[in-house]
């Protein structure tokens, strides 16, 4: 029985690709024509459709062409099983990262939507439930404050840690000013954090305790935060409350969605108790 062979255009149509893809596969030795006529025409056999399907599946799974070529050179059920298991692990990791990013975007969308209904500049007193944070301490050479370079380094370290461990619930990074510093009149942040939805067994876990909080939505740049912190502390004392915990700041509107820093909206929460 004479085996039917196909010209490159016909074979490309059978495989659902362009002939330029087949030219490239030929050039790198991945899938060479079974016959090249003296006039330069390239021909492929029906069996090569099956080989192309292997290439296509492994490529869609994220396998580099170089690795696919190596596999086809040493093809066997055991090696194929190893290839599939390795790619499955890679895809599962990729799926986790996609799910994490979907969660980040969804929660950030909700935060920005809610900004349309908030009241700026008014302190609200309310009870808050316990929250879980992933917090990274700010590396500082000073006992009082960190310089800009140290702060940026700590932010990058925090972002990297959250990404590598699939943590955090939105894109906006918050900061924590510790109670001992507030009482000393030092309103410099000691941690950067992201909220997480569930308690995690993690070395960076930081629990924001349940309790009474004074909350203020402040409009202004990051440079205005320290003054805003001072005003919140002064105001709650005038209202008959005292400090019993940290300040937690979260961005609502920031550089992701607003060009003008003076129009940022920053949520400030201070843990308090009645005197």
LOFI-744739 format. One record per residue (C-alpha): x, y, z. Coordinates in steps of 0.2 Angstrom, whole numbers. Example, Ala and Ser with C-alpha at 12.3 -4.5 7.8 and 13.67 -1.06 7.14 Angstrom:
! LOFI-744739
62 -22 39
68 -5 36
***
This chain:
! LOFI-744739
0 0 0
7 17 -5
8 29 9
0 46 5
11 61 8
5 79 10
13 95 4
17 108 17
1 118 14
-10 103 16
0 96 31
-1 113 40
-20 114 37
-22 96 44
-12 102 60
-21 119 61
-5 129 60
4 140 47
18 133 36
30 145 44
28 135 60
33 120 51
48 129 43
53 134 61
51 116 67
61 110 52
75 122 56
77 117 74
76 98 70
60 96 79
49 90 65
57 88 48
48 83 32
48 65 27
53 70 10
60 85 1
58 85 -18
72 90 -29
62 106 -33
62 110 -15
44 105 -10
42 98 7
31 83 10
24 75 27
17 59 31
1 55 40
11 48 55
19 65 57
2 72 62
3 61 77
20 68 81
14 85 79
0 82 91
13 77 104
22 93 101
7 103 102
1 96 118
17 98 127
19 115 120
2 121 126
7 113 143
22 125 143
36 113 138
50 122 129
53 116 111
71 111 116
64 99 129
51 92 117
64 88 105
74 79 118
59 69 123
55 64 105
73 58 103
71 47 119
53 43 118
46 30 129
30 27 141
41 30 157
49 46 150
32 52 144
25 49 161
39 59 169
36 73 157
18 74 161
20 73 179
33 87 179
21 98 168
6 94 179
16 101 194
21 117 184
3 119 179
-4 117 196
8 130 203
3 142 188
-15 139 192
-12 144 211
-4 160 205
-18 164 193
-31 161 207
-21 172 219
-20 186 206
-39 184 202
-42 186 221
-31 201 222
-39 210 208
-57 205 214
-54 212 231
-45 228 225
-60 231 213
-72 230 228
-61 242 239
-60 255 225
-79 253 222
-83 256 240
-72 272 240
-87 281 231
-98 280 247
-85 284 261
-85 300 271
-68 309 271
-61 317 287
-74 311 300
-69 299 314
-80 284 316
-79 273 332
-84 255 329
-80 237 334
-70 227 322
-67 208 322
-50 200 322
-41 201 306
-25 192 300
-11 201 291
5 196 283
18 209 290
36 212 285
46 222 297
55 237 290
74 235 290
81 251 297
98 257 303
90 270 314
80 266 330
68 280 326
65 280 308
70 272 291
76 282 276
67 281 259
79 268 252
77 256 267
58 258 266
58 254 247
69 239 251
57 233 264
42 235 253
50 225 239
55 212 251
37 211 257
29 210 240
41 196 235
37 186 251
18 188 248
20 183 229
31 168 233
20 161 246
3 165 238
-2 177 252
-12 193 253
-30 198 248
-27 214 238
-15 224 229
-14 238 242
0 238 255
-4 244 272
8 250 286
8 248 305
13 261 318
16 252 334
8 258 350
24 261 359
30 273 346
13 282 346
14 285 364
32 292 362
26 303 348
34 294 334
22 291 320
34 281 309
29 264 302
37 248 308
29 235 297
21 234 279
7 222 278
-7 214 267
-23 207 274
-26 188 272
-44 180 273
-39 166 284
-27 163 298
-11 155 291
3 146 300
16 158 294
31 167 302
25 184 296
7 182 303
2 197 312
-15 197 321
-25 213 322
-35 210 337
-54 212 339
-59 228 348
-64 246 347
-56 256 333
-57 274 328
-57 274 309
-53 289 298
-53 290 279
-40 303 275
-37 311 258
-19 316 254
-2 310 250
9 298 260
18 313 266
3 320 275
0 303 284
10 308 300
0 324 302
-16 313 300
-10 301 313
-7 315 325
-24 322 322
-32 305 325
-23 302 342
-28 320 348
-46 318 342
-49 302 351
-42 308 367
-54 323 366
-69 311 363
-65 302 379
-55 287 373
-37 281 375
-24 271 364
-23 253 368
-15 247 352
-7 251 335
-12 262 320
-16 252 304
-16 261 288
-23 254 272
-23 262 254
-41 264 247
-36 275 232
-17 276 228
-5 277 214
-13 262 205
-28 272 200
-24 290 204
-10 301 197
-12 315 209
-5 310 226
-15 323 235
-31 314 230
-26 297 237
-38 290 250
-30 282 265
-39 272 278
-32 275 296
-38 263 310
-32 266 328
-36 253 342
-44 262 357
-53 259 373
-64 270 383
-56 280 397
***
